[in-house]
Amino acid sequence: MKKILILYPHFPPSNLAGVHRPRLFAQYLPVFGWEPIILTVHEKYYEETLDNNLTKLLPAKLRVEKVTAFSIGKLRLIGDIGLRAFFQLYQKAKELIRLEKIDFLYIPIPSFYCALLGRLIHEFTGIKYGIDYIDPWVHEFPGTNKKLSRHWWSTQLAKFLEPIAVKKASLITGVAEGYYEGVLSRNPLLKKNIVAGAMPYGGEPKDHEIIKQLNIKSYLFEKKKHKLQFVYAGAMLPKAYEPLESIFASIAANAIVFEDVEFHFIGTGKITTDARSYNIKPLAEKYGLWHKTIFEYPARIPYLDVLVHLNIADAVFVLGSTEPHYTPSKVYQAILANKPVLAVLHERSQATPVLVQSNAGIVITINEQTIQQLQLNFAQQMIAFKKFVDGFKPEQVNKEVFEQYSAYSVTKKLASFLDAAL
C-alpha cells in the first residue's frame, strides 16, 4: 500500500465539524490502496468541548499520532491551534516521513496556517503534498471591506500567505470547486503543475446506526404530535441572512399557514461554545416569531446528538445563500435520517438537481435578484411541502442519486486524485 500522512490539528474527540473530513477519508482510503496515518494535536490542547463518542466511529486499526501544543495563555494572544502546534506538527511530520517512507502529505484546512507546513516540509523532504479546502482561505465576508479592521487584516494576510503555501503543491482539492477556483485564478502557474478536484463532505450510513447502540436521547426539544418540526443544523452562512429574513417576513405575513410549524436552528450561534450567542433570535424577534415558530440553540452540540435530533424531527430545513457554492452534504444527512427536505438554495447549487432528481423534497431556488420573491412564495411552498410530507415514504427516495455523496464514493474520488498527483 501507498502511505498518506493526513495532517489536521483537530481529530475526534474534537467536536468541530471539520474532523469528519479526515475521519471518513481514513475509513475508506485502505480500500483504494492507501494506508492513512493521522497527524493531529492531543485533545488536551483543544478549546472546544470534547465528544468521546466520536472516537467510537474511528476504524479500529487507524494509526493516530498526536503532538503537543503551546498553551493559549491568560490573554489568549494566539488561539489558532495550527499556530500553537505549528512547530510540533512540523517536527513530527518530518520524522514520520523519514522513518515511514510516506508517499504523500495531505493537509485539510482550516487551520489555514497548516497549509504552510506542506510547502515547508516539501522543501526539506521532497515529499509531494496536497491542500484540501474545507473552507476558502481568501474570502470576502462582512467586514472585509472596512480597511484596517480585524477582518481586513485577516484577508490581507491570507492573500500574502496562500501563494507561498500552494506554490509547490501537487494536489488542490475542496468541498466544492468554488472553494479553490480563486486559488487557481490568483496563481495561474499552478494549473500546469497540479491535479485539482472537488469532493463534497461524505455521508456515512454507519454513523446513523451507532446512535441506536449508544442510546442517546434528544434534549433540545420534544416531539409534538400536531406540529411539523423542522431541524436546521450547522453554522449560518454569512450570505444566508438576506434570504432568511425574507422567509421570516413570509411566515409573519401568513400566520395561519405556519401555525402548526416549528423551525429548530441548532449550532447557529456566533460563538460555537456559547449557548447565548444568538444569531437567529434577533431576526425572529423582529418578526414576532421567537418561541412561536422559530427556536434557536446557538451552541454546537456533539455530532451524534445532531443526528438524534434529525431523527425525531419531521423534516429537515436546508438554507443556502446568495453564493452558489453550497454542496449537498447536509441534504445527504437528511436522506440517511429518512426525512423529507425543504431547501432554499441558489439556482446553481449542486444540491438543487440532486434533490429534484431524487424525489427527496422540495427545492425553492433563488439568485441574487429573486430573494425578495421568497416573501411572496415561501408560504405557498410550505402548503405544497405539507402535502409532500403527508405522502412521504423513505423508500420513494432514489438513493442512487446520493451514492456519489457517500463517504465511500467521495474517498474513491480522492484516491484517484492522489494516484494522479503521485
Secondary structure, 3 states (H helix, E strand, C coil): CEEEEEECCCCCCECCHHHHHHHHHHHHHHHHCEEEEEEEECHHHCCCCECHHHHHHCCCCCEEEEECCCCCCCCCCCCCHHHHCHHHHHHHHHHHHHHHCCCEEEEEECCHHHHHHHHHHHHHHCCEEEEEECCCCCCCCCCCCCCCCHHHHHHHHHHHHHHHHHCCCCEEEECCHHHHHHHHHHCHHHHHCCEEEECCCCECHHHHHHHHHHCCCCCCCCCCCCCEEEEEECCCCHHHHHHHHHHHHHHHHCCCCCCCEEEEEECCCCCCCCCCCCCCHHHHHHCCCECCCEEEECCCCCHHHHHHHHHHCCEEEEECCCCCCCCCHHHHHHHHCCCCEEEEEECCCCHHHHHHHHCCEEEEEECCCCHHHHHHHHHHHHHHHHHHHHCCCHHHCCHHHHHHHEHHHHHHHHHHHHHHHC
